[in-house]
Amino acid sequence: MKSRILMLTTFCSLCMGSSTESLQITKIQNCQKPVLTSLAKLGAQPIGIQKEIERSRLNFYLGRCALNEDNVEIAVPFFEQGQERAEAAIEISKEDASASFWWAANKGAVADLKRNMGALKTVKDVEERLISIRLKDPLLAFSGPDRVLGKIYQKAPRFISIGSSSKAEDCFNRALEKFPKFPGNIIAMAEFYDDEGRKEEAQKLITKLMASQEIETGDYGDFNIEKDEWNLVANHLIKKWNTKSE
């Protein structure tokens, strides 16, 4: 175990460019293998916009991994570093939709976790950015703009911010219409249904997803790194439902 942590820390120091970041990664239990693989690939890439975008994407994934382990303390720095990497990419090309998308994803995650007055304005800025990206490239990241917008509408406060269950559901439905087999879209909708108390609809989605073995067999390119997280979230929901039914 110590050797794995040492390898992980070494890779992160070389590829992510932050000693603080590398120390934080060793505290995450469930995403070490895919992170190591991605970091190895990232280290071989030339410096430039694609490397900054990949750093931003990887930070967003690490932040989500931390949240899945209820570790908010280290999730926020990951998202903040992801935002910074996206901003560096945007400096290179303001027209790059991927750079703007990962900026919005990380920025929105930080706002959701901080939940202060400044975050309310941030969420509106993120919403506007994602709507703009959706118009330019609705298929980006397997309908990522709709998926992230849906999460924002789902989690934002209803009366003092942009939160809306109907808008969230519309976004998740659009994502599923474009990419019905993509596990990230299915799980996002299932989590939404679960939050809304629509347990049977959530269970139907997760049962079908797990039976299809799409997580194990589907090829989603860069998003294959999220397979461990998809399985983790799906099994967490199943365990939650089974516990309540006992």
C-alpha positions as CSV (number, residue, x, y, z in Angstrom):
1,M,0.0,0.0,0.0
2,K,2.8,2.4,0.9
3,S,4.4,1.8,-2.5
4,R,1.1,2.6,-4.3
5,I,0.8,5.8,-2.4
6,L,4.4,6.8,-3.2
7,M,3.9,6.1,-6.9
8,L,0.7,8.1,-6.9
9,T,2.3,11.0,-5.1
10,T,5.2,11.0,-7.5
11,F,3.0,10.9,-10.6
12,C,0.8,13.7,-9.3
13,S,3.8,15.9,-8.4
14,L,5.1,15.5,-12.0
15,C,1.9,15.7,-13.9
16,M,-0.4,17.9,-11.9
17,G,2.2,20.5,-10.9
18,S,1.1,20.9,-7.2
19,S,2.5,19.3,-4.1
20,T,-0.6,20.1,-2.2
21,E,-2.7,18.4,-4.8
22,S,-0.5,15.3,-4.7
23,L,-0.8,15.0,-1.0
24,Q,-4.6,15.3,-1.2
25,I,-4.9,12.5,-3.8
26,T,-3.4,10.0,-1.4
27,K,-6.4,10.5,0.9
28,I,-8.8,9.2,-1.7
29,Q,-9.4,5.5,-1.5
30,N,-11.5,4.5,-4.6
31,C,-9.9,6.1,-7.7
32,Q,-6.2,5.4,-7.4
33,K,-5.9,3.0,-10.4
34,P,-7.7,5.1,-13.0
35,V,-5.9,8.2,-11.7
36,L,-2.5,6.6,-12.1
37,T,-3.3,5.5,-15.7
38,S,-4.5,9.0,-16.7
39,L,-1.6,10.8,-15.0
40,A,0.9,8.5,-16.9
41,K,-0.8,9.5,-20.2
42,L,-0.9,13.2,-19.2
43,G,2.8,13.3,-18.4
44,A,3.6,12.4,-22.0
45,Q,1.5,15.1,-23.5
46,P,3.1,18.4,-24.7
47,I,2.4,21.5,-22.7
48,G,-0.6,23.3,-24.2
49,I,-4.3,23.8,-24.2
50,Q,-5.2,20.0,-24.3
51,K,-3.0,19.3,-21.3
52,E,-4.6,22.1,-19.3
53,I,-8.1,20.8,-20.2
54,E,-7.1,17.3,-19.2
55,R,-5.8,18.6,-15.9
56,S,-9.1,20.4,-15.3
57,R,-11.1,17.3,-16.2
58,L,-9.0,15.1,-13.9
59,N,-9.4,17.6,-11.0
60,F,-13.1,17.5,-11.4
61,Y,-13.1,13.7,-11.3
62,L,-10.9,13.7,-8.2
63,G,-13.2,16.2,-6.5
64,R,-16.2,14.0,-7.2
65,C,-14.3,11.0,-5.9
66,A,-13.6,12.9,-2.6
67,L,-17.3,13.8,-2.3
68,N,-18.3,10.2,-2.8
69,E,-16.2,9.4,0.3
70,D,-17.8,12.4,2.1
71,N,-14.5,14.3,2.2
72,V,-15.6,17.8,1.4
73,E,-12.4,19.3,2.8
74,I,-10.3,17.9,0.0
75,A,-13.0,18.1,-2.7
76,V,-13.0,21.9,-2.7
77,P,-9.3,22.3,-3.5
78,F,-9.6,19.8,-6.4
79,F,-12.5,21.7,-7.9
80,E,-10.7,25.0,-7.4
81,Q,-7.5,23.7,-9.1
82,G,-9.7,22.3,-11.9
83,Q,-11.1,25.8,-12.4
84,E,-7.6,27.3,-12.5
85,R,-6.5,24.8,-15.1
86,A,-9.6,25.5,-17.2
87,E,-8.9,29.3,-17.0
88,A,-5.3,28.6,-18.2
89,A,-6.8,26.8,-21.2
90,I,-9.3,29.6,-21.9
91,E,-6.4,32.1,-21.9
92,I,-4.9,30.1,-24.8
93,S,-8.2,29.9,-26.6
94,K,-11.4,31.6,-25.5
95,E,-13.4,29.8,-28.2
96,D,-12.6,26.3,-26.9
97,A,-15.9,24.7,-25.7
98,S,-14.1,22.0,-23.7
99,A,-12.1,24.5,-21.7
100,S,-15.3,26.5,-20.9
101,F,-17.2,23.4,-20.0
102,W,-14.7,22.2,-17.5
103,W,-14.4,25.7,-16.0
104,A,-18.2,25.7,-15.5
105,A,-18.2,22.1,-14.1
106,N,-15.5,22.9,-11.5
107,K,-16.8,26.4,-10.7
108,G,-20.3,25.1,-10.2
109,A,-19.1,22.3,-7.9
110,V,-17.3,24.9,-5.7
111,A,-20.3,27.1,-5.5
112,D,-22.5,24.2,-4.5
113,L,-20.2,23.2,-1.7
114,K,-19.6,26.7,-0.3
115,R,-23.3,27.8,-0.4
116,N,-22.6,31.5,0.5
117,M,-23.9,34.7,-1.0
118,G,-21.0,34.9,-3.5
119,A,-21.9,31.4,-4.6
120,L,-25.3,32.5,-5.7
121,K,-23.9,34.9,-8.3
122,T,-21.4,32.3,-9.3
123,V,-24.1,29.8,-10.0
124,K,-25.8,32.2,-12.3
125,D,-22.6,32.9,-14.2
126,V,-22.1,29.1,-14.5
127,E,-25.6,28.6,-15.8
128,E,-25.1,31.3,-18.5
129,R,-21.8,29.7,-19.6
130,L,-23.3,26.2,-19.8
131,I,-26.3,27.5,-21.8
132,S,-23.8,29.2,-24.2
133,I,-21.8,26.0,-24.5
134,R,-24.9,23.9,-25.1
135,L,-25.8,26.1,-28.1
136,K,-22.3,25.7,-29.6
137,D,-21.7,22.0,-28.9
138,P,-24.6,20.2,-27.3
139,L,-23.0,16.8,-27.7
140,L,-19.8,17.7,-25.9
141,A,-18.8,15.3,-23.1
142,F,-21.8,13.0,-23.9
143,S,-24.2,15.9,-23.5
144,G,-22.1,17.3,-20.6
145,P,-23.7,20.8,-20.7
146,D,-27.2,19.4,-20.0
147,R,-25.9,16.9,-17.4
148,V,-24.1,19.6,-15.4
149,L,-26.9,22.1,-15.9
150,G,-29.3,19.5,-14.5
151,K,-27.1,19.0,-11.5
152,I,-27.0,22.7,-10.8
153,Y,-30.7,23.2,-11.1
154,Q,-31.2,20.1,-8.9
155,K,-28.9,21.3,-6.1
156,A,-29.2,25.1,-6.2
157,P,-31.6,26.7,-3.6
158,R,-35.1,27.1,-5.0
159,F,-36.2,30.5,-3.7
160,I,-33.0,32.6,-3.6
161,S,-31.2,31.1,-6.6
162,I,-31.8,29.2,-9.9
163,G,-32.8,25.9,-8.4
164,S,-35.7,24.1,-10.3
165,S,-36.8,20.5,-10.3
166,S,-38.5,20.9,-13.6
167,K,-35.5,22.5,-15.3
168,A,-33.2,19.8,-13.9
169,E,-35.5,17.0,-15.2
170,D,-35.6,18.7,-18.6
171,C,-31.8,18.8,-18.8
172,F,-31.4,15.2,-17.7
173,N,-34.0,14.1,-20.2
174,R,-32.2,15.9,-23.0
175,A,-28.9,14.3,-22.1
176,L,-30.5,10.8,-22.1
177,E,-32.2,11.5,-25.4
178,K,-28.8,12.2,-27.0
179,F,-26.8,9.5,-25.2
180,P,-29.3,7.0,-23.7
181,K,-26.6,4.4,-22.9
182,F,-24.0,6.7,-21.3
183,P,-23.8,5.6,-17.6
184,G,-23.1,9.2,-16.5
185,N,-26.4,10.4,-17.8
186,I,-28.4,7.4,-16.4
187,I,-26.9,7.8,-13.0
188,A,-27.4,11.6,-12.9
189,M,-31.1,11.0,-13.7
190,A,-31.4,8.2,-11.1
191,E,-29.9,10.4,-8.4
192,F,-32.3,13.2,-9.4
193,Y,-35.3,10.8,-9.1
194,D,-34.0,9.5,-5.8
195,D,-33.7,13.1,-4.4
196,E,-37.2,13.8,-5.6
197,G,-38.6,10.8,-3.8
198,R,-39.3,8.9,-7.1
199,K,-37.7,5.7,-5.9
200,E,-39.3,3.3,-8.4
201,E,-38.2,5.4,-11.4
202,A,-34.7,5.6,-10.0
203,Q,-34.6,1.9,-9.3
204,K,-35.7,1.1,-12.8
205,L,-32.9,3.1,-14.3
206,I,-30.2,1.6,-12.1
207,T,-31.5,-2.0,-12.4
208,K,-31.5,-1.7,-16.2
209,L,-28.0,-0.2,-16.2
210,M,-26.4,-2.8,-14.0
211,A,-28.1,-5.7,-15.9
212,S,-26.8,-4.3,-19.2
213,Q,-23.2,-4.3,-18.0
214,E,-22.7,-1.1,-19.9
215,I,-20.4,0.3,-17.3
216,E,-18.0,-2.7,-17.8
217,T,-18.3,-3.1,-21.5
218,G,-19.0,0.3,-22.9
219,D,-16.2,2.4,-24.4
220,Y,-16.4,6.0,-23.5
221,G,-12.9,7.2,-24.3
222,D,-11.6,9.7,-21.7
223,F,-14.7,9.0,-19.6
224,N,-13.7,5.4,-19.0
225,I,-11.9,6.8,-16.0
226,E,-15.3,7.3,-14.3
227,K,-16.3,3.7,-14.4
228,D,-15.2,3.1,-10.8
229,E,-17.2,6.1,-9.7
230,W,-20.3,5.0,-11.7
231,N,-20.2,1.6,-10.0
232,L,-19.7,3.2,-6.6
233,V,-22.7,5.5,-7.0
234,A,-25.0,2.9,-8.4
235,N,-24.1,0.4,-5.7
236,H,-24.5,3.1,-3.0
237,L,-28.1,3.7,-4.3
238,I,-28.9,0.0,-4.3
239,K,-27.6,-0.4,-0.8
240,K,-29.6,2.6,0.4
241,W,-32.8,1.3,-1.1
242,N,-32.2,-2.2,0.3
243,T,-31.5,-0.8,3.8
244,K,-34.7,1.2,3.8
245,S,-36.8,-1.8,2.7
246,E,-35.5,-4.1,5.5
